[in-house]
Amino acid sequence: MHLKKLILKLHLWLGLASGIIVVFLGITGCMLSFEREIETLQAFRYVTPQEKPFVEPSVLKETATKLLPGKVLHSVIYGSKKEAAQMVFYNGLEYYYLIFMDPYTGKVLKVKNMAHDFFRIIINGHYYLWLPPNIGQPIVATATLLFLITLISGLVLWWPRNKAAAKQRFKIKWNVRWRRRNYDLHNVLGFYITWIAIFLALSGLVMGFQWVAKSVYWATSGGKTLTNYYDPVSPKSSIKPVAFSAEDKVWEMMHATYTNAQTIEVHYASSDSSAILAAINPDASTLWKTDYHYFNQYTLKEIPVNSFYGRYDQATVADKIARMNYDIHTGEVLGLPGKILAFLASLIAASLPITGFYIWWGKKHKKKYQNNFTKKETVYEVA
């Protein structure tokens, strides 16, 4: 079999195998593209700026824990002077709540159950197809891998043999029959978004398969092994560093050190042997530049870590690429233009299995029609 025919078969069957899920991922990806911009319209996320300091995490914690008794307080997030503080209650897939509070007074502005949040529901579909993660994630990741191979094979099939053929590969003919127009929509739009969709698919695979994440890190680091995120140990001790809570002290240190931070998140110690994590982000629109600090909850001594979730100024090139992965996937790494590109790429990616299916269906039925027509002609001639 000719190589190009073999690639065409591969393109066809992988496209048919992953098509429905790719359409779903493309549509949900579009819906999530401008999540941050839409959420800025929610009034409870904002407060009137005041010329006084924010209240400490312990004060917010006292009020918040009374509203959700029995729930685990995960972290507190402080934003700009005009933004509400967020108390995060999270325990895996069991529950996820956000309590928005006035950072100047501790007044509760909104208690939000994220299980009923529109974007959270869409994210769970995009990641897991609303199935248990151990089932849904491998299905999504496998479909993404098939889509990536389909993109590359499609690029090979698109590549023109000569200059005359190249002229027909860059624009859509509108004043033609629908089958030809559908072919151009698949062929031309597929070419233009392939270069973006490859990054979206590859970054999705990094989140979906550990072997992909490790391979990318190995390639970008010159052969080093990826160290996954782990919780540093804070050895148990009877020493009390200060009269007030350790989280308050960590917040004060980070607030004084990072005067230009757009968000400071302090994670509460989840056990008597866990560390306190402080995540300081200089740019709230992305995640990759975040500084992560870990502190012993008894002595407040900083604990060094060996993963790429550490200090940004100590991150290697490979660490920074790994940190960028989520922002690459959403397009946020390039700001608003990147999000627009990600939206368009997701939209067109969702259309490719549909236009591709119609190409296959049209050829199949055209061939069937031609065979039937030939049979009729033969019968007529014999008669």
Secondary structure, DSSP 8 states (H G I E B T S, - for coil): --HHHHHHHHHHHHHHHHHHHHHHHHHHHHHHTTHHHHHTT-GGGB----SS----HHHHHHHHHHHSTT--EEEEEE--TTB-EEEEEE-TTS-EEEEEE-TTT--EEEEEEGGG-HHHHHHHHHHHTTS-HHHHHHHHHHHHHHHHHHHHHHHHHHS-SSHHHHTTSSS---SS-HHHHHHHHHHHHHHHHHHHHHHHHHHHHHHH-HHHHHHHHHHHHTS---------B----S---SSS-HHHHHHHHHHHH-TT-SEEEEE--SSTTB-EEEEEES-TT-STT-EEEEE-TTT--B---SSSSS-GGG--HHHHHHHHHHHHHHTGGGHHHHHHHHHHHHHHHHHHHHHHHHHHHHHHHHHHHHHHHHHHHHHHHH-
